[in-house]
Each structure stands twice: as structure tokens, then as C-alpha cells.
Amino acid sequence: MASKAITVGVGIPMIIVGALMAWLWGSIEGDLQNQIELVGSTIGILGVIFFISGLFYRNEPVMH
């Protein structure tokens, strides 16, 4: 069972913010372009990781 809160609430917004940061804000800046693109792409990659982890999240407790 997937977690919609993690997937929709965290993963997708991080992907969108990272993409906008890397493409739009990174292309406007001159001096800090590489750093802004690096931070934006890192946020996007973390968003993809949260998105995928939200798909595999289980609400059942693990019994030892």
C-alpha cells in the first residue's frame, strides 16, 4: 500500500521546485549558475527518492 502523503505531499513538490530552480533560476543567474543548478538538481533527485519511497511505504509494523 503506497503512502499518498509522502508521494504527493513531499516527492512531487520537491521535484517541481528542484526543476524550476535548476532551469529557470539557474539560467537567470550569471555568477552562481553552477551552484544553483547543483542545488536544484539535488533537490529534484531527493524528490524522486521520496516519491519512490512513498510508493513502497507500508503501514504494517514489522514483527521480530
One Martini backbone bead per residue (centre of mass of N, CA, C, O) as a GRO file, in nm:
protein
   64
    1MET     BB    1   0.093   0.038   0.026
    2ALA     BB    2   0.071   0.360  -0.043
    3SER     BB    3   0.191   0.693   0.023
    4LYS     BB    4   0.044   0.995  -0.040
    5ALA     BB    5   0.194   1.193   0.148
    6ILE     BB    6   0.477   1.140   0.033
    7THR     BB    7   0.433   1.156  -0.272
    8VAL     BB    8   0.253   1.428  -0.291
    9GLY     BB    9   0.372   1.610  -0.044
   10VAL     BB   10   0.696   1.571  -0.125
   11GLY     BB   11   0.798   1.466  -0.403
   12ILE     BB   12   0.663   1.654  -0.616
   13PRO     BB   13   0.751   1.935  -0.503
   14MET     BB   14   1.057   1.878  -0.520
   15ILE     BB   15   1.070   1.836  -0.823
   16ILE     BB   16   0.958   2.112  -0.907
   17VAL     BB   17   1.157   2.297  -0.753
   18GLY     BB   18   1.419   2.180  -0.875
   19ALA     BB   19   1.352   2.241  -1.171
   20LEU     BB   20   1.306   2.547  -1.145
   21MET     BB   21   1.582   2.611  -1.029
   22ALA     BB   22   1.764   2.494  -1.257
   23TRP     BB   23   1.627   2.638  -1.507
   24LEU     BB   24   1.540   2.932  -1.428
   25TRP     BB   25   1.738   3.044  -1.207
   26GLY     BB   26   2.005   2.935  -1.339
   27SER     BB   27   1.975   3.104  -1.612
   28ILE     BB   28   1.984   3.395  -1.481
   29GLU     BB   29   2.233   3.347  -1.348
   30GLY     BB   30   2.586   3.400  -1.357
   31ASP     BB   31   2.779   3.332  -1.108
   32LEU     BB   32   2.570   3.093  -0.965
   33GLN     BB   33   2.480   2.868  -1.167
   34ASN     BB   34   2.611   2.600  -1.072
   35GLN     BB   35   2.500   2.599  -0.779
   36ILE     BB   36   2.197   2.616  -0.845
   37GLU     BB   37   2.186   2.359  -1.020
   38LEU     BB   38   2.284   2.168  -0.799
   39VAL     BB   39   2.060   2.219  -0.590
   40GLY     BB   40   1.818   2.162  -0.778
   41SER     BB   41   1.900   1.868  -0.854
   42THR     BB   42   1.909   1.760  -0.565
   43ILE     BB   43   1.615   1.812  -0.497
   44GLY     BB   44   1.501   1.638  -0.729
   45ILE     BB   45   1.633   1.369  -0.645
   46LEU     BB   46   1.502   1.360  -0.362
   47GLY     BB   47   1.213   1.358  -0.474
   48VAL     BB   48   1.238   1.084  -0.615
   49ILE     BB   49   1.302   0.923  -0.361
   50PHE     BB   50   1.039   0.995  -0.210
   51PHE     BB   51   0.846   0.888  -0.424
   52ILE     BB   52   0.943   0.590  -0.416
   53SER     BB   53   0.913   0.547  -0.106
   54GLY     BB   54   0.602   0.600  -0.109
   55LEU     BB   55   0.532   0.343  -0.282
   56PHE     BB   56   0.680   0.134  -0.052
   57TYR     BB   57   0.506   0.196   0.180
   58ARG     BB   58   0.424   0.062   0.508
   59ASN     BB   59   0.184   0.025   0.781
   60GLU     BB   60   0.309  -0.224   0.880
   61PRO     BB   61   0.443  -0.389   1.125
   62VAL     BB   62   0.737  -0.522   1.238
   63MET     BB   63   0.806  -0.854   1.317
   64HIS     BB   64   1.044  -1.027   1.543
   0.00000   0.00000   0.00000
